[in-house]
């Protein structure tokens, strides 16, 4: 079970970093809806926190 959580943590962390980078790059360009970039950045931070929680739980299971 802990290996599955480690895999989830890695995948979620990578998705969060990619989403944050995408939102940051889109922020530099003129966008019709700037609120979308803010929500994408917030979602990416939430994903990184979820990855950290999965990592913590998987480490505490050993």
N, C-alpha and C positions, 0 to 999 in steps of 0.2 A: 504494500500500500504506500509506503514512503517513497518508493521509486516513481510511482505514478504521480504523486504530489510534486516530486522534483521535476518531472517532465512537464506537468501543468505549469509550475512556477516558471520554468524556462520559456515555454511558449507564450505565456501571458506577458512576461517581462519583455520579450522581443516584440510582441504586438504593441505593447504600450510605448516602447521606444520609437517604433516605426510610426505610430500614430502621432506622437508628440513631434517628431521630426517633420512629418507631413504638414501638420498644423502650423508649425513655425515657418516652414517654407511658403505655405499659402498666405501667411500673414504678411510677408514682405511684398507680395503682389497685391494689386488692387482687387478687392473682392466685393461683390455686391452685398453679401451678408457677413459682416465681421463677427457677429455673435456666434456663427458656426465655428469659427476658429477657436474662440474661447471655450466653447463646449467640447470641442475635440481635445483641447489641451487638458481640460478638467477630466474628461473620460480617460485620457492616457495616464494621468496621475493616479486615478482610481485603479486602473489596471496594474500599475506598478505596485501600489499598496496591496492589491490582491495577490500579486506574485510574491511579495514579501511575506504575507500571511501564510501562503502555501509552503513557502520555504521554512518558515518557523515551525509550522505544524509537522512537516516531514522530518525536521531535525529533532523535534521533541518526541517523535514516535520511536526513535532508536534507543 
